[in-house]
């Protein structure tokens, strides 16, 4: 389950952060929306696996510079960070678990 969660996080990360020019960002948004509705059905164990994968990914992206001075941290946009943090802390599920009333 851990491997699957890592793959899902990476895929959703790419779709969520797609921008012009590049892959069709509108299609990515549509795919992401559909994925969220499917992922909302995830079991607590599956959600935990996604949270752990997102936390690990965020830690990797925000790591200290390596021996050559490289770190991917400057490439992480606020939206990118918010996406990974919301999966890691579970708040990504709030709109599905506690939908707003009419």
C-alpha positions as CSV (number, residue, x, y, z in Angstrom):
1,X,0.0,0.0,0.0
2,X,2.9,2.3,0.7
3,X,4.2,2.1,-2.9
4,X,0.8,2.8,-4.3
5,X,0.4,5.8,-2.0
6,X,3.7,7.2,-3.2
7,X,2.7,6.8,-6.8
8,X,-0.7,8.4,-6.2
9,X,1.0,11.4,-4.4
10,X,3.5,11.9,-7.2
11,X,0.8,11.7,-9.9
12,X,-1.6,14.1,-8.1
13,X,1.4,16.4,-7.4
14,X,2.1,16.6,-11.1
15,X,-1.5,17.1,-12.0
16,X,-2.2,19.7,-9.2
17,X,0.9,21.8,-10.1
18,X,0.6,21.7,-13.9
19,X,0.9,25.1,-15.4
20,X,1.3,26.8,-18.8
21,X,3.3,26.1,-20.9
22,X,3.4,22.4,-20.6
23,X,0.9,19.6,-20.3
24,X,-2.8,20.6,-20.6
25,X,-3.4,22.1,-17.2
26,X,-7.2,22.2,-17.7
27,X,-7.3,18.5,-18.4
28,X,-5.0,17.9,-15.4
29,X,-7.5,19.8,-13.3
30,X,-10.4,17.7,-14.5
31,X,-8.5,14.5,-13.9
32,X,-7.5,15.7,-10.4
33,X,-11.1,16.5,-9.5
34,X,-12.2,13.1,-10.6
35,X,-9.4,11.5,-8.6
36,X,-10.4,13.3,-5.4
37,X,-13.9,11.9,-5.6
38,X,-12.5,8.4,-5.9
39,X,-9.8,9.0,-3.2
40,X,-12.5,10.3,-0.8
41,X,-13.7,6.7,-0.6
42,X,-10.3,5.6,0.7
43,X,-10.1,3.6,4.0
44,X,-8.4,5.1,7.0
45,X,-5.4,2.9,6.3
46,X,-5.2,4.1,2.7
47,X,-5.5,7.8,3.8
48,X,-2.8,7.2,6.3
49,X,-0.5,5.8,3.6
50,X,-1.2,8.8,1.4
51,X,-0.5,11.1,4.4
52,X,2.8,9.4,5.0
53,X,3.8,9.5,1.3
54,X,2.9,13.2,1.1
55,X,4.9,14.0,4.2
56,X,7.9,12.1,2.9
57,X,7.6,13.9,-0.5
58,X,7.4,17.3,1.2
59,X,10.4,16.5,3.3
60,X,12.4,15.4,0.2
61,X,11.5,18.6,-1.6
62,X,12.3,20.9,1.3
63,X,15.5,19.2,2.2
64,X,18.7,21.0,3.0
65,X,21.1,21.5,0.1
66,X,23.2,18.5,-0.8
67,X,27.0,18.5,-1.1
68,X,26.8,20.5,-4.3
69,X,24.4,23.1,-2.9
70,X,21.3,21.8,-4.7
71,X,17.9,21.7,-3.1
72,X,14.6,21.5,-4.9
73,X,13.0,23.8,-2.2
74,X,13.0,27.0,-4.4
75,X,10.9,25.1,-7.0
76,X,8.1,24.4,-4.5
77,X,5.3,26.9,-5.0
78,X,2.9,27.9,-2.2
79,X,0.1,25.9,-3.9
80,X,2.4,22.9,-4.3
81,X,3.4,23.0,-0.6
82,X,-0.3,23.5,0.5
83,X,-1.3,20.4,-1.5
84,X,1.3,18.2,0.1
85,X,0.7,19.6,3.6
86,X,-3.1,19.1,3.3
87,X,-2.6,15.4,2.4
88,X,0.0,15.0,5.1
89,X,-2.1,16.6,7.9
90,X,-5.4,15.1,6.6
91,X,-7.1,18.4,5.9
92,X,-7.4,17.5,2.2
93,X,-10.4,15.3,3.2
94,X,-12.3,18.0,5.1
95,X,-14.6,19.0,2.2
96,X,-15.5,15.3,1.6
97,X,-15.9,14.3,5.3
98,X,-17.6,17.5,6.4
99,X,-19.5,18.9,3.3
100,X,-20.9,22.4,3.6
101,X,-24.6,22.5,3.8
102,X,-26.8,24.3,1.2
